[in-house]
Amino acid sequence: IRLYITDVRPLQDACLFHQASLLASSVRREKLAHLPKKQQILFLGAELLLQRALYDLGYTDIQLNYTYGRYGKPSLRDYPDVHFSISHSG
């Protein structure tokens, strides 16, 4: 088990938020647009942190194509052996 945490406060800067959002998948970017600003920051921070964790584990070319379980828990469609849990509370 690995635990990653991050400080999302830098994403409050509009320019940095925009640049960082370009690193998210198009599906996740679309979902961002429908969230309140505070939730956008937490959501994007969680996405970027997951990308970093996967990179650290050697998944350098991974595409974040999500699938969702019965209760909405995301998993990676093309990597069923990768399990993660994300909390993005304030």
N, CA, C and O atoms as a Tinker XYZ file with bonds, in Angstrom:
   360  protein
     1  N      0.845000   -1.171000    0.000000    73     2
     2  CA     0.000000    0.000000    0.000000    64     1     3
     3  C      0.891000    1.235000    0.000000    63     2     4     5
     4  O      1.873000    1.316000    0.739000    81     3
     5  N      0.535000    2.170000   -0.824000    73     3     6
     6  CA     1.217000    3.465000   -0.861000    64     5     7
     7  C      0.175000    4.538000   -0.598000    63     6     8     9
     8  O     -0.970000    4.440000   -1.039000    81     7
     9  N      0.590000    5.548000    0.119000    73     7    10
    10  CA    -0.293000    6.657000    0.436000    64     9    11
    11  C      0.309000    7.927000   -0.139000    63    10    12    13
    12  O      1.473000    8.242000    0.110000    81    11
    13  N     -0.482000    8.644000   -0.899000    73    11    14
    14  CA    -0.056000    9.914000   -1.476000    64    13    15
    15  C     -1.015000   10.999000   -0.990000    63    14    16    17
    16  O     -2.230000   10.802000   -0.954000    81    15
    17  N     -0.459000   12.124000   -0.623000    73    15    18
    18  CA    -1.278000   13.289000   -0.288000    64    17    19
    19  C     -0.671000   14.504000   -0.985000    63    18    20    21
    20  O      0.512000   14.513000   -1.329000    81    19
    21  N     -1.485000   15.509000   -1.185000    73    19    22
    22  CA    -0.989000   16.715000   -1.841000    64    21    23
    23  C     -1.743000   17.935000   -1.337000    63    22    24    25
    24  O     -2.845000   17.829000   -0.799000    81    23
    25  N     -1.145000   19.058000   -1.517000    73    23    26
    26  CA    -1.741000   20.340000   -1.195000    64    25    27
    27  C     -2.257000   20.933000   -2.507000    63    26    28    29
    28  O     -1.473000   21.233000   -3.407000    81    27
    29  N     -3.553000   21.098000   -2.611000    73    27    30
    30  CA    -4.139000   21.586000   -3.862000    64    29    31
    31  C     -4.265000   23.105000   -3.912000    63    30    32    33
    32  O     -4.739000   23.652000   -4.908000    81    31
    33  N     -3.854000   23.781000   -2.869000    73    31    34
    34  CA    -4.001000   25.244000   -2.844000    64    33    35
    35  C     -3.353000   25.951000   -4.037000    63    34    36    37
    36  O     -3.905000   26.948000   -4.503000    81    35
    37  N     -2.203000   25.485000   -4.558000    73    35    38
    38  CA    -1.647000   26.167000   -5.739000    64    37    39
    39  C     -2.601000   26.170000   -6.941000    63    38    40    41
    40  O     -2.504000   27.039000   -7.808000    81    39
    41  N     -3.521000   25.199000   -6.994000    73    39    42
    42  CA    -4.470000   25.141000   -8.107000    64    41    43
    43  C     -5.539000   26.229000   -8.028000    63    42    44    45
    44  O     -6.359000   26.359000   -8.937000    81    43
    45  N     -5.537000   27.004000   -6.956000    73    43    46
    46  CA    -6.458000   28.139000   -6.866000    64    45    47
    47  C     -6.059000   29.248000   -7.838000    63    46    48    49
    48  O     -6.882000   30.092000   -8.190000    81    47
    49  N     -4.813000   29.248000   -8.266000    73    47    50
    50  CA    -4.348000   30.199000   -9.271000    64    49    51
    51  C     -4.944000   29.782000  -10.621000    63    50    52    53
    52  O     -4.726000   28.661000  -11.081000    81    51
    53  N     -5.691000   30.686000  -11.247000    73    51    54
    54  CA    -6.415000   30.358000  -12.479000    64    53    55
    55  C     -5.505000   29.881000  -13.600000    63    54    56    57
    56  O     -5.852000   28.947000  -14.322000    81    55
    57  N     -4.358000   30.503000  -13.754000    73    55    58
    58  CA    -3.431000   30.124000  -14.821000    64    57    59
    59  C     -2.878000   28.713000  -14.587000    63    58    60    61
    60  O     -2.841000   27.889000  -15.501000    81    59
    61  N     -2.456000   28.457000  -13.368000    73    59    62
    62  CA    -1.928000   27.133000  -13.034000    64    61    63
    63  C     -3.024000   26.075000  -13.154000    63    62    64    65
    64  O     -2.778000   24.974000  -13.645000    81    63
    65  N     -4.227000   26.410000  -12.707000    73    63    66
    66  CA    -5.346000   25.472000  -12.824000    64    65    67
    67  C     -5.580000   25.108000  -14.285000    63    66    68    69
    68  O     -5.747000   23.935000  -14.620000    81    67
    69  N     -5.590000   26.113000  -15.150000    73    67    70
    70  CA    -5.810000   25.863000  -16.576000    64    69    71
    71  C     -4.720000   24.950000  -17.142000    63    70    72    73
    72  O     -5.021000   23.980000  -17.837000    81    71
    73  N     -3.461000   25.260000  -16.847000    73    71    74
    74  CA    -2.352000   24.441000  -17.350000    64    73    75
    75  C     -2.458000   23.010000  -16.830000    63    74    76    77
    76  O     -2.264000   22.056000  -17.583000    81    75
    77  N     -2.762000   22.866000  -15.556000    73    75    78
    78  CA    -2.862000   21.533000  -14.953000    64    77    79
    79  C     -4.048000   20.763000  -15.523000    63    78    80    81
    80  O     -3.977000   19.544000  -15.681000    81    79
    81  N     -5.124000   21.458000  -15.828000    73    79    82
    82  CA    -6.307000   20.767000  -16.357000    64    81    83
    83  C     -6.030000   20.140000  -17.719000    63    82    84    85
    84  O     -6.694000   19.178000  -18.105000    81    83
    85  N     -5.060000   20.677000  -18.444000    73    83    86
    86  CA    -4.704000   20.104000  -19.744000    64    85    87
    87  C     -4.061000   18.732000  -19.603000    63    86    88    89
    88  O     -3.991000   17.979000  -20.575000    81    87
    89  N     -3.592000   18.400000  -18.408000    73    87    90
    90  CA    -2.989000   17.088000  -18.155000    64    89    91
    91  C     -4.033000   16.016000  -17.867000    63    90    92    93
    92  O     -3.731000   14.823000  -17.901000    81    91
    93  N     -5.256000   16.440000  -17.583000    73    91    94
    94  CA    -6.339000   15.491000  -17.301000    64    93    95
    95  C     -6.917000   14.956000  -18.610000    63    94    96    97
    96  O     -6.770000   15.578000  -19.662000    81    95
    97  N     -7.559000   13.823000  -18.539000    73    95    98
    98  CA    -8.197000   13.260000  -19.724000    64    97    99
    99  C     -9.357000   14.151000  -20.152000    63    98   100   101
   100  O     -9.882000   14.924000  -19.351000    81    99
   101  N     -9.749000   14.041000  -21.398000    73    99   102
   102  CA   -10.840000   14.880000  -21.907000    64   101   103
   103  C    -12.141000   14.594000  -21.156000    63   102   104   105
   104  O    -12.929000   15.508000  -20.911000    81   103
   105  N    -12.364000   13.356000  -20.797000    73   103   106
   106  CA   -13.568000   12.992000  -20.032000    64   105   107
   107  C    -13.554000   13.683000  -18.678000    63   106   108   109
   108  O    -14.573000   14.217000  -18.238000    81   107
   109  N    -12.401000   13.673000  -18.016000    73   107   110
   110  CA   -12.293000   14.312000  -16.702000    64   109   111
   111  C    -12.389000   15.827000  -16.827000    63   110   112   113
   112  O    -12.970000   16.476000  -15.957000    81   111
   113  N    -11.837000   16.403000  -17.880000    73   111   114
   114  CA   -11.949000   17.853000  -18.092000    64   113   115
   115  C    -13.409000   18.262000  -18.268000    63   114   116   117
   116  O    -13.840000   19.295000  -17.757000    81   115
   117  N    -14.154000   17.454000  -18.985000    73   115   118
   118  CA   -15.577000   17.756000  -19.177000    64   117   119
   119  C    -16.320000   17.691000  -17.844000    63   118   120   121
   120  O    -17.179000   18.528000  -17.563000    81   119
   121  N    -15.989000   16.709000  -17.037000    73   119   122
   122  CA   -16.633000   16.585000  -15.728000    64   121   123
   123  C    -16.276000   17.784000  -14.839000    63   122   124   125
   124  O    -17.110000   18.260000  -14.069000    81   123
   125  N    -15.041000   18.265000  -14.950000    73   123   126
   126  CA   -14.606000   19.439000  -14.188000    64   125   127
   127  C    -15.517000   20.634000  -14.429000    63   126   128   129
   128  O    -15.845000   21.376000  -13.503000    81   127
   129  N    -15.917000   20.810000  -15.671000    73   127   130
   130  CA   -16.694000   21.990000  -16.057000    64   129   131
   131  C    -18.041000   22.061000  -15.340000    63   130   132   133
   132  O    -18.627000   23.139000  -15.240000    81   131
   133  N    -18.528000   20.951000  -14.850000    73   131   134
   134  CA   -19.846000   20.914000  -14.226000    64   133   135
   135  C    -19.791000   20.965000  -12.701000    63   134   136   137
   136  O    -20.818000   20.823000  -12.037000    81   135
   137  N    -18.608000   21.166000  -12.152000    73   135   138
   138  CA   -18.454000   21.207000  -10.704000    64   137   139
   139  C    -18.266000   22.637000  -10.216000    63   138   140   141
   140  O    -17.782000   23.489000  -10.961000    81   139
   141  N    -18.647000   22.907000   -8.967000    73   139   142
   142  CA   -18.309000   24.214000   -8.382000    64   141   143
   143  C    -16.793000   24.351000   -8.284000    63   142   144   145
   144  O    -16.084000   23.346000   -8.221000    81   143
   145  N    -16.292000   25.583000   -8.271000    73   143   146
   146  CA   -14.847000   25.824000   -8.333000    64   145   147
   147  C    -14.065000   25.060000   -7.264000    63   146   148   149
   148  O    -13.037000   24.459000   -7.575000    81   147
   149  N    -14.530000   25.072000   -6.012000    73   147   150
   150  CA   -13.802000   24.370000   -4.946000    64   149   151
   151  C    -13.702000   22.878000   -5.262000    63   150   152   153
   152  O    -12.654000   22.265000   -5.059000    81   151
   153  N    -14.772000   22.311000   -5.750000    73   151   154
   154  CA   -14.762000   20.893000   -6.105000    64   153   155
   155  C    -13.876000   20.633000   -7.318000    63   154   156   157
   156  O    -13.250000   19.577000   -7.413000    81   155
   157  N    -13.818000   21.584000   -8.243000    73   155   158
   158  CA   -12.927000   21.439000   -9.404000    64   157   159
   159  C    -11.484000   21.293000   -8.951000    63   158   160   161
   160  O    -10.748000   20.449000   -9.462000    81   159
   161  N    -11.087000   22.109000   -8.003000    73   159   162
   162  CA    -9.710000   22.079000   -7.517000    64   161   163
   163  C     -9.398000   20.742000   -6.856000    63   162   164   165
   164  O     -8.349000   20.151000   -7.113000    81   163
   165  N    -10.300000   20.267000   -6.011000    73   163   166
   166  CA   -10.084000   18.978000   -5.342000    64   165   167
   167  C    -10.072000   17.833000   -6.350000    63   166   168   169
   168  O     -9.239000   16.931000   -6.265000    81   167
   169  N    -10.990000   17.874000   -7.295000    73   167   170
   170  CA   -11.122000   16.834000   -8.313000    64   169   171
   171  C     -9.870000   16.768000   -9.187000    63   170   172   173
   172  O     -9.339000   15.687000   -9.444000    81   171
   173  N     -9.401000   17.937000   -9.643000    73   171   174
   174  CA    -8.204000   17.979000  -10.477000    64   173   175
   175  C     -6.975000   17.555000   -9.687000    63   174   176   177
   176  O     -6.128000   16.823000  -10.200000    81   175
   177  N     -6.872000   18.006000   -8.448000    73   175   178
   178  CA    -5.747000   17.600000   -7.605000    64   177   179
   179  C     -5.686000   16.095000   -7.437000    63   178   180   181
   180  O     -4.605000   15.507000   -7.480000    81   179
   181  N     -6.841000   15.465000   -7.247000    73   179   182
   182  CA    -6.891000   14.006000   -7.108000    64   181   183
   183  C     -6.466000   13.319000   -8.394000    63   182   184   185
   184  O     -5.740000   12.324000   -8.364000    81   183
   185  N     -6.914000   13.845000   -9.514000    73   183   186
   186  CA    -6.539000   13.281000  -10.822000    64   185   187
   187  C     -5.028000   13.345000  -11.041000    63   186   188   189
   188  O     -4.412000   12.366000  -11.463000    81   187
   189  N     -4.441000   14.498000  -10.752000    73   187   190
   190  CA    -3.001000   14.666000  -10.941000    64   189   191
   191  C     -2.203000   13.790000   -9.978000    63   190   192   193
   192  O     -1.153000   13.256000  -10.334000    81   191
   193  N     -2.706000   13.654000   -8.776000    73   191   194
   194  CA    -2.023000   12.811000   -7.799000    64   193   195
   195  C     -2.058000   11.342000   -8.226000    63   194   196   197
   196  O     -1.071000   10.625000   -8.061000    81   195
   197  N     -3.174000   10.898000   -8.767000    73   195   198
   198  CA    -3.260000    9.530000   -9.277000    64   197   199
   199  C     -2.277000    9.334000  -10.421000    63   198   200   201
   200  O     -1.596000    8.311000  -10.485000    81   199
   201  N     -2.197000   10.296000  -11.316000    73   199   202
   202  CA    -1.227000   10.195000  -12.417000    64   201   203
   203  C      0.191000   10.068000  -11.873000    63   202   204   205
   204  O      0.981000    9.264000  -12.366000    81   203
   205  N      0.510000   10.861000  -10.858000    73   203   206
   206  CA     1.854000   10.821000  -10.268000    64   205   207
   207  C      2.124000    9.462000   -9.621000    63   206   208   209
   208  O      3.202000    8.895000   -9.794000    81   207
   209  N      1.164000    8.951000   -8.889000    73   207   210
   210  CA     1.333000    7.654000   -8.230000    64   209   211
   211  C      1.561000    6.550000   -9.262000    63   210   212   213
   212  O      2.424000    5.693000   -9.075000    81   211
   213  N      0.801000    6.568000  -10.332000    73   211   214
   214  CA     0.963000    5.558000  -11.373000    64   213   215
   215  C      2.330000    5.679000  -12.040000    63   214   216   217
   216  O      2.969000    4.671000  -12.340000    81   215
   217  N      2.770000    6.893000  -12.268000    73   215   218
   218  CA     4.097000    7.127000  -12.843000    64   217   219
   219  C      5.177000    6.566000  -11.913000    63   218   220   221
   220  O      6.111000    5.907000  -12.371000    81   219
   221  N      5.050000    6.824000  -10.622000    73   219   222
   222  CA     6.018000    6.313000   -9.646000    64   221   223
   223  C      6.077000    4.789000   -9.648000    63   222   224   225
   224  O      7.118000    4.199000   -9.359000    81   223
   225  N      4.956000    4.158000   -9.975000    73   223   226
   226  CA     4.887000    2.694000  -10.006000    64   225   227
   227  C      5.353000    2.118000  -11.343000    63   226   228   229
   228  O      5.336000    0.903000  -11.541000    81   227
   229  N      5.767000    2.990000  -12.252000    73   227   230
   230  CA     6.301000    2.520000  -13.527000    64   229   231
   231  C      5.316000    2.533000  -14.676000    63   230   232   233
   232  O      5.653000    2.100000  -15.778000    81   231
   233  N      4.109000    3.020000  -14.446000    73   231   234
   234  CA     3.117000    3.116000  -15.513000    64   233   235
   235  C      3.290000    4.462000  -16.208000    63   234   236   237
   236  O      2.537000    5.404000  -15.960000    81   235
   237  N      4.289000    4.540000  -17.079000    73   235   238
   238  CA     4.636000    5.831000  -17.678000    64   237   239
   239  C      3.792000    6.165000  -18.902000    63   238   240   241
   240  O      3.649000    7.340000  -19.239000    81   239
   241  N      3.243000    5.187000  -19.562000    73   239   242
   242  CA     2.448000    5.434000  -20.769000    64   241   243
   243  C      0.974000    5.136000  -20.557000    63   242   244   245
   244  O      0.245000    4.880000  -21.515000    81   243
   245  N      0.543000    5.167000  -19.331000    73   243   246
   246  CA    -0.817000    4.764000  -19.008000    64   245   247
   247  C     -1.831000    5.822000  -19.451000    63   246   248   249
   248  O     -1.615000    7.022000  -19.282000    81   247
   249  N     -2.909000    5.358000  -20.005000    73   247   250
   250  CA    -4.034000    6.219000  -20.344000    64   249   251
   251  C     -5.071000    6.044000  -19.240000    63   250   252   253
   252  O     -5.395000    4.917000  -18.865000    81   251
   253  N     -5.582000    7.131000  -18.730000    73   251   254
   254  CA    -6.554000    7.037000  -17.654000    64   253   255
   255  C     -7.962000    6.913000  -18.235000    63   254   256   257
   256  O     -8.749000    7.860000  -18.235000    81   255
   257  N     -8.247000    5.710000  -18.730000    73   255   258
   258  CA    -9.582000    5.389000  -19.224000    64   257   259
   259  C    -10.320000    4.713000  -18.087000    63   258   260   261
   260  O    -10.058000    3.557000  -17.753000    81   259
   261  N    -11.239000    5.446000  -17.502000    73   259   262
   262  CA   -11.936000    4.952000  -16.325000    64   261   263
   263  C    -13.147000    4.118000  -16.685000    63   262   264   265
   264  O    -13.778000    4.300000  -17.726000    81   263
   265  N    -13.442000    3.214000  -15.802000    73   263   266
   266  CA   -14.715000    2.511000  -15.792000    64   265   267
   267  C    -15.216000    2.653000  -14.358000    63   266   268   269
   268  O    -14.427000    2.873000  -13.440000    81   267
   269  N    -16.505000    2.530000  -14.170000    73   267   270
   270  CA   -17.070000    2.763000  -12.847000    64   269   271
   271  C    -17.873000    1.564000  -12.396000    63   270   272   273
   272  O    -18.661000    0.993000  -13.150000    81   271
   273  N    -17.651000    1.196000  -11.142000    73   271   274
   274  CA   -18.360000    0.071000  -10.551000    64   273   275
   275  C    -19.797000    0.415000  -10.203000    63   274   276   277
   276  O    -20.273000    1.523000  -10.447000    81   275
   277  N    -20.447000   -0.532000   -9.647000    73   275   278
   278  CA   -21.868000   -0.427000   -9.305000    64   277   279
   279  C    -22.188000    0.813000   -8.458000    63   278   280   281
   280  O    -23.234000    1.437000   -8.637000    81   279
   281  N    -21.292000    1.162000   -7.545000    73   279   282
   282  CA   -21.529000    2.290000   -6.653000    64   281   283
   283  C    -20.715000    3.532000   -7.027000    63   282   284   285
   284  O    -20.570000    4.452000   -6.222000    81   283
   285  N    -20.185000    3.549000   -8.254000    73   283   286
   286  CA   -19.479000    4.717000   -8.748000    64   285   287
   287  C    -17.977000    4.735000   -8.507000    63   286   288   289
   288  O    -17.314000    5.711000   -8.858000    81   287
   289  N    -17.417000    3.666000   -7.908000    73   287   290
   290  CA   -15.979000    3.629000   -7.660000    64   289   291
   291  C    -15.235000    3.476000   -8.985000    63   290   292   293
   292  O    -15.506000    2.548000   -9.748000    81   291
   293  N    -14.294000    4.387000   -9.261000    73   291   294
   294  CA   -13.560000    4.299000  -10.521000    64   293   295
   295  C    -12.470000    3.230000  -10.483000    63   294   296   297
   296  O    -11.906000    2.925000   -9.432000    81   295
   297  N    -12.199000    2.683000  -11.638000    73   295   298
   298  CA   -11.049000    1.801000  -11.830000    64   297   299
   299  C    -10.534000    2.072000  -13.240000    63   298   300   301
   300  O    -11.195000    2.742000  -14.034000    81   299
   301  N     -9.361000    1.550000  -13.538000    73   299   302
   302  CA    -8.760000    1.777000  -14.852000    64   301   303
   303  C     -9.127000    0.621000  -15.770000    63   302   304   305
   304  O     -8.753000   -0.525000  -15.520000    81   303
   305  N     -9.844000    0.922000  -16.808000    73   303   306
   306  CA   -10.367000   -0.094000  -17.718000    64   305   307
   307  C     -9.265000   -0.998000  -18.275000    63   306   308   309
   308  O     -9.444000   -2.213000  -18.350000    81   307
   309  N     -8.140000   -0.422000  -18.661000    73   307   310
   310  CA    -7.080000   -1.187000  -19.316000    64   309   311
   311  C     -6.066000   -1.787000  -18.354000    63   310   312   313
   312  O     -5.155000   -2.498000  -18.777000    81   311
   313  N     -6.216000   -1.506000  -17.059000    73   311   314
   314  CA    -5.271000   -1.988000  -16.053000    64   313   315
   315  C     -6.036000   -2.535000  -14.849000    63   314   316   317
   316  O     -6.029000   -1.919000  -13.783000    81   315
   317  N     -6.699000   -3.689000  -15.006000    73   315   318
   318  CA    -7.507000   -4.229000  -13.915000    64   317   319
   319  C     -6.697000   -4.631000  -12.683000    63   318   320   321
   320  O     -7.267000   -4.835000  -11.611000    81   319
   321  N     -5.375000   -4.749000  -12.824000    73   319   322
   322  CA    -4.530000   -5.113000  -11.686000    64   321   323
   323  C     -4.171000   -3.907000  -10.822000    63   322   324   325
   324  O     -3.593000   -4.072000   -9.747000    81   323
   325  N     -4.500000   -2.712000  -11.269000    73   323   326
   326  CA    -4.214000   -1.493000  -10.515000    64   325   327
   327  C     -5.455000   -1.114000   -9.715000    63   326   328   329
   328  O     -6.533000   -0.918000  -10.276000    81   327
   329  N     -5.290000   -1.015000   -8.414000    73   327   330
   330  CA    -6.396000   -0.657000   -7.511000    64   329   331
   331  C     -6.031000    0.622000   -6.786000    63   330   332   333
   332  O     -4.887000    0.797000   -6.367000    81   331
   333  N     -6.984000    1.506000   -6.636000    73   331   334
   334  CA    -6.726000    2.767000   -5.952000    64   333   335
   335  C     -8.015000    3.261000   -5.310000    63   334   336   337
   336  O     -9.118000    2.872000   -5.694000    81   335
   337  N     -7.844000    4.103000   -4.352000    73   335   338
   338  CA    -8.955000    4.750000   -3.684000    64   337   339
   339  C     -8.582000    6.215000   -3.497000    63   338   340   341
   340  O     -7.521000    6.533000   -2.960000    81   339
   341  N     -9.452000    7.089000   -3.938000    73   339   342
   342  CA    -9.154000    8.519000   -3.881000    64   341   343
   343  C    -10.181000    9.215000   -2.993000    63   342   344   345
   344  O    -11.389000    9.020000   -3.132000    81   343
   345  N     -9.674000   10.014000   -2.094000    73   343   346
   346  CA   -10.531000   10.869000   -1.286000    64   345   347
   347  C    -10.096000   12.298000   -1.552000    63   346   348   349
   348  O     -8.916000   12.626000   -1.434000    81   347
   349  N    -11.032000   13.134000   -1.905000    73   347   350
   350  CA   -10.688000   14.542000   -2.103000    64   349   351
   351  C    -11.644000   15.407000   -1.300000    63   350   352   353
   352  O    -12.484000   16.137000   -1.826000    81   351
   353  N    -11.464000   15.280000   -0.010000    73   351   354
   354  CA   -12.266000   16.099000    0.893000    64   353   355
   355  C    -11.486000   17.365000    1.235000    63   354   356   357
   356  O    -10.270000   17.426000    1.052000    81   355
   357  N    -12.185000   18.352000    1.723000    73   355   358
   358  CA   -11.533000   19.591000    2.096000    64   357   359
   359  C    -10.710000   19.419000    3.342000    63   358   360
   360  O    -10.084000   20.373000    3.805000    81   359
